[in-house]
Amino acid sequence: MKNCEYQQIDPQALPTPTPTPPPHHGNDTEKKKEPRRPRRKWEVFPGKNRFYCNGRIIVARQSGVLPLTLGLILVTSGLFFIFDCPFLVKHLTSCIPVIGGVLFVFVLITLLQTSFTDPGILPRATPDEAADIEKQIDNTGNTSYRPPPRTKEVLINQQVVKLKYCFTCKMFRPPRTSHCSLCDNCVERFDHHCPWVGNCVGKRNYRFFYTFIVSLSFLTAFIFGCVTTHLALSMWFCSDLQSFTAVELVICFFSVWSILGLSGFHTYLVASNLTTNEDIKGSWSGKSGEDVTNPYSHKNIFINCCSVLCAPMPPSLIDRRGFLPADESAQTGSADIELPTLAAKSEINVVGAAFALQKSPSPVPAPCDCHQNSFCA
């Protein structure tokens, strides 16, 4: 048998790959000296809202019906201006497109104001404020105890009004305030959550909502009347009628009654200084058998309308474009750098372990016993 020849491989003679160092951006001292970008309060807002234009625009997170509202208004008005206005200007008067244009612009402006305005959201209580309220509620000092009724009674115009405690916002709600389950916010003078405008309707945007539905009622009734006139004149002059005119007629016919009814209902609420929430619950109607009256009514329709629609606009309380304090901004920003730092450390450890394995000498194989192995020939 032939002698077995072995060639021992020196592990140090193998080409050792150079570990790739982690990317280095600038000097560490310069990076530490770089001030962290201040964060605004809308970036950490706890409610279920969406912000655009750096916090200037606020809408509800569930605002999918708002594009449908805009689409119906734009399509119906567009068909009216394209197909009906030229015929009516030719046979009636040139004032028709002017009146329709003014109403159309007013409807769009009030709709966007209703949708993009803070409805009157109240900021949630800070931990210190929540702890102070808990101490006031539970004088025994047992913070884990949660009494079933958490209410306060205040006197408004000789009428007792109960203030309920909000377990989400950790505060007693002011009068006429309610917590919206869709937006997860306490809204001052809460009226209702309107999916058609994609926002809550409250103290700060109710006037825009009311003017929107009233102007939309006028616009819908105006288009409906013009389309009906176009249909009648077309039959009189025996002219061809566009199929789009029939589409406008159907849309306006089924929408004008609901919009007019909604406008009439809110006109009653404004004249009575009530909200939709109070009217549905019957808070001041005496349905519960108690002798109660509306403490917010001025007993005068004109004064009620002026107080609801013409009162000064209250400022927004959430200060969504304000900057967070330095300590809170650092706490919120630490979560952003924690994962990249851990990933970089784990990558360095893996590269170091691979480099150590490559540098360690490989064990020398034992010589084969050629007398017992018949394959070594």
N, C-alpha and C positions, 0 to 999 in steps of 0.2 A: 504493500500500500504506500501511496505517496504521503510525504509529510505534509501536514496541514500548516499553511502559512497564514499568519494573522498580522494585521497592521493596526496597531493601536492608534486611535484618533485622539489627538490632543484637543480637549475642549476649548483651551485658550486660543488655539489656532483658528477656530471658527470665526467668521465675521459676526461681530456683535452689533445688532441694530441699536442705533442711538435712540433713546426714548424721546418722544416729542414733548417738549415742555408745554405747559398750558399757555394759552394766549395771554400776552402781557400788553396791556393798554396803558401806556404812559407810566409815569412815576407813581409809586404807591403814596408817597407823601402828598403829591399833587391831587391824587384821587381822594385822599382823606380830607384835603382842604376844600374840595368842591362842595358847595352848599347843596343840600338836598332840595329838590324842587318842592316848593310849598304846595300842599294839596288843598283843594277847595272842599267845602262841606257837602256839596252835591255828590262828590265822588264816593262818600261813605254814608249817604243818606239811607236810613233804615227802612223807609217805606217802599212800597211796590210801585215805583214811578220810573219813568225814563226821562233823561235830561239831554238836551241838544243845545248846540251853540254855546258851549262852555257854561251850561247851567241857566242860560237865559230862557229856555223853553222847557216847560214841564208838562208831561202828559202821563196818563195812566199806562201801566204796563200792558193791560188788555185794552188796546185802542184799535182793534182790527176793524170795527164798524165805521170809524171816522172816514177812511177812504171811500167806503160805500156812500156815505152822506155827501161827500164832495163830488163823487162821480155822478150821483143822481142830479145834483144841482147843476153841474157843468153840462151834462148831456142834455137835460131838458131845456136849459137856457140857450145852449148852443143851437139846438134844433129850432128854437123859437126865433132867434136872431137870423138864422140862415134861410129858413123856408117861409116863415110867417111875416116877418117884418117887411120885406120888400113888397109883398102883395098888399099889406095894410097901409103902407106909406103911399102906394100908388092910388089906392081907392079911398082911403080915409084921411089920415093926417100924418105928418112927419114927427109928431110928438110921441108916438108910441115907442119907438126904439130908445128915445131919450129917457122916458119914464122907466122902461124895462131895464135899461143900463144902470140907472141910479139905484133901483131896488136890488139888482144883481150884485153890484159892488158893495152895497150896505150889508147884504146877507153874508157875503164872503168875509168881510172884515169882522163882523160880530161873531161869526162862527169860529174864526181863528183866534179871536180874543178869548172866547169861552174855552176853547180847547187848550190854549197855551198859557193860560194865566193860573197862578197859584190860587186855588179856591178858598184858601183860608186855613191851611194846615198848621196845626199847633205843634211846636217842637216837643219831643218826649223829655220826660224828667231825667236829670242827671242822676248818677248813683247816689250822690249826697242828698239830693232833693227827694228821691224815692225812699231812702232810709229815714229821712225826717218825717215823711208822710206815714211810713209804717209805724214809727214810734207814736205818732199822734193817734193812729187807729188802735194800736194794741198797747195800752198803757202797762200791761204786765211784762213787757220786754221780750215776750216769746214771739220772735219774728216768723217762726215756722207756722204759727197758727193763722189760719185764714178765715175770718168771720164770714158767714154767708152774705149778709147784707152790708155793703159798704156804701153808704149814702150820707150826704150832708143836706141840710135844709137851709135855704136862704130865703129872704123876704124881698120880693120884687113887686112894687106897686101894690102893697098890702095883699099879695098873693104868695103862698108858700110854694117854692120851687125846689124840687129834689135834684141834687147833683150826684151823679153816679160815678163810681170809681172805675177807671180803665186799667185793666191788668196788663195790657200791652204797653201803653204809654206811661204807666206808673204815676197817674195823677187823677185828681177829681176833675171831671169834664166841666168846663164853664157852661152857663145856661145856653140852651139851644145847640149844644155841641154833640156830635155823635161820631162813633168810630166806623169808618167805611171798611167793610171786610174785603173789598176788592183792591183798594189802594193801601190798606193797612195803615191808615192815618186817622187821627182825630181832626175833624174839619169843623171850624167855627161856623155857626148858623147853617148847619148841614141841611140841604134841601133833598138831594137824591144823587145817585150816581147815574149819569146818563151815558150809555154806551154809544149813542149816535154822535156825541161830540168828543168821546174818548177822554172824559175827565169827570171829576166830581163837580157838583154845583153847590157852591157855598157862599159865604159872605162876600168874597172878593170878586167873584165872577157871575153872580146871579143877575146883575143888571145887564151884562152882556148876553147871557142866556135868554133873558126875557125879550130884549130887543131883537135877538136872532129869530126866535120863533114868531114874533109879531111881524117882522119884516118878511120872513119866509111865507107867512100866511098871505100877506099882500102880494108878494111876487107870484105865488102859486095861483091865487085867485085872478091876478091880472093876466097871467099866461093862459089860464083856463078860459077866461072871457075872450081873449084875443083869438085863441084857436077856435072857439065856437063861432066867433064872428067870421073868421076866415072860412070856416066850413059853410056857413050860411051864404056868404057872398059868392063863394065858388059855385054853389048850386044856383044862385040867382043869375050869375053871369055865364053859367055853363062852362066854366074853365076847369082844367084838369086839377085834381087834388093830389098832392104828394102823399105817399104812404107814411112819411115821417110825421105828418100832421096828425094822423090817427094815433101814432105812438104817443105823441105829446098829450093828446086828449085823454088817452087811457091813464097815463101816469098822473096827470093833474087831477083827473076825476077821483081816483082812489086815494090820493094823498091830501087833497085840499080839505076833506072833511075831518080827518084825524088832526091835521095841523091847526085848523080853526078851532077844533075842540080843545086841543092842548093850550092854545093861546087864551081861550076863554077861561079855562081852569086856572091858569097862572095869573090872569088878570084878577080873578076872585081872590087868589092868595095874596097878591100885592095889595089889593084894597083892604084886606082884613089883617095884613101884617102877619101872615102865617107862612109856614113852610110845608112842603109836600110831606115830609116826615111827620110833622105834628098833625097834619090833617088826616093822614092814614091811620096813625095811632089813636086819634081822637083825644089828644092831650088836653085841649081846652073846650071840647064839645059837650062835656058832661055825660059821656057815654058810660062812665064807670059808676054813675050815681052820685058823684060828688058835685057840690055847687061850686064850680070853678069858672073863671073867665080868663080870657087871654090877657096876661099882664103886659104884653108888649104892644098891644094895640093902643093907638092914640084916640080912639073913638071918633075918628074923622077920616073919611076916605082919602081926601086930598093930602092930609098930613102923613097918612100911612104910605101913600104912593111916593111922596117926596122923601120920606125917611128910608125907603127901600131902594129907590132908583136914583135919587139925587144926592144922597149923603156923600161926604168926602170918602175917597177910596182909602181904606186902611192899609198900612204898610204890611208887607210880607214878614211873617215872624220867623221863618225858618232860615233866612239869610243864606240861601243856597250858594251864592257866589262868594261868600266870605271864606277866609282862610282858616284852616284848623290851627290850633295852638301847636307850638313846636313839639311838645311831648306827645300829643296825640298823633301828630303827623309821623313822628318817628315810630310809634307803636304800629300804626297801620302800614308803614313802609317796610318794617322788619319782616313781615310775611312775604313781601315781594322778593327779598334777596335771600331768604332762608333756603329755598329749594335750589337756586343756582349755586350757592356756596357749598351745599352738601354734595351736589353733583360734581363740582370741581374737585372737592376733596376725595371723593370716591374714585375719580378718574386718575388722580395722582397716585393714590394707593395701588391701583391695579397696575399702572405703568411701573411703579417701583418694585412690585412683587415680580413682575415678569423680568425686569432687568436683573434682579437678584438671582432668579433661577437660571438665567443665561450665564451669569458670571460664576456660579458654583461649579466645581469640577465634577464631571460625570464619572460614575463608578466604572473601573476597569473590568471587562468581562473575564471570567475564569477560563483558563485554557481547556480546550475540549479533549476528552480522552479518546484518541483516535483508535485505540485497540478495541473499544467497546462501541464505537459509533461507526457503522458501516457506510454512512452517507458521506463521510470525509474521505474522499478518494483523490 
